[in-house]
Amino acid sequence: MKLQQLRYVLEIVRQNNHLSAAAQALHTSQPGVSRQILLLEAELGFEIFQRTRNRIIGLTEAGEHVYEIAKRVATDIDALRALKEDVNFGDRGVLTIATTHTQARYVLPMVIEKFVKKYPQVELILKQGNPEDICNLVDSGEADLAIGTDTQKQLPNLVKLPCFSLPRSVVAKVGHPILEVEPLTLEEIARYPIISYDPRYSGRWRVMSAFKEAGIEPKVILSAIDADVCKTYIELGLGIGVLTTITFDPKRDAGLRARPADQLFEASTIFISLRANTYLRSFVLDFIKSVAPRLTPATVRRALQEREAALAPAP
């Protein structure tokens, strides 16, 4: 059994069972990937993948266990490699951050500016996606950490550390009646077309949950994956938005106005998500502390140890 064979299993799943895509990502040939998977299955004595007409369509029940073990093994190997780099190279390396548009655009710039000055030999890579996508990137080992709101899908191998909350505001074009009405209520907001986040974002389902609990059905006319796109259409007068307050900048958004709505809508909590059995280099821990000062290295390590202990098989 070879580590490379386990990596092949992980890549096939990551590429939605497409062997050619997995081979391309692994810089090898499709026949080579197929052969190694068959050799691994022969050694184990069972099939890892379900097949139809020699085409992989998913994992078998036993294959699901192989996949989870392969993830743990790969993470452990990555942790050893990170430890080696930490000892031998200090403040040199690569930090891959998976994050949503709101964090990349409004939360992280000042953090990253300071980090780059402090660690000029660390290459930063930002990968953007929706909250579920970015957590999947960490779970698969393609990113060191994720910064984003909560997800409806739970990933047991991840440790989610709360950082801070983002309250909401109603955003509208200058002169819109919603900016002056008193008091601001869900009923008043629902009188107008709403431009909202994509349903995969907590900003959408938390807002809609508030309306549902009040027995109100608002009219959502447009959904987008980031606040900047939402504001573009709000400024055209197509509707109003309920956005995180941090995304409204009075200087940049001169054609818009915002009023607080945190009394009507639950705030979104921002989490940093990490793999449970990972080794975090010193500059990664420093970056996390820069995002959320309460997340000291000791706090983060303790949370990782607790989750790793919880995931350990019972004796």
Secondary structure, DSSP 8 states (H G I E B T S, - for coil): --HHHHHHHHHHHHTTT-HHHHHHHTTS-HHHHHHHHHHHHHHHTS-SEEEETTEEEEE-HHHHHHHHHHHHHHHHHHHHHHHHHHHHHSS-EEEEEEE-HHIIIIIHHHHHHHHHHH-TTEEEEEEE--HHHHHHHHHTTS-SEEEEE--SS--TTEEEEEEEEE-EEEEEETT-GGGT-SS--HHHHTTS-EEEE-TTSHHHHHHHHHHHHTT----EEEEESSHHHHHHHHHTTS-EEEEEGGG--TTTTTTEEEEE-TTTS--EEEEEEEETT----HHHHHHHHHH-TT--HHHHHHHHHHHHHHHS---
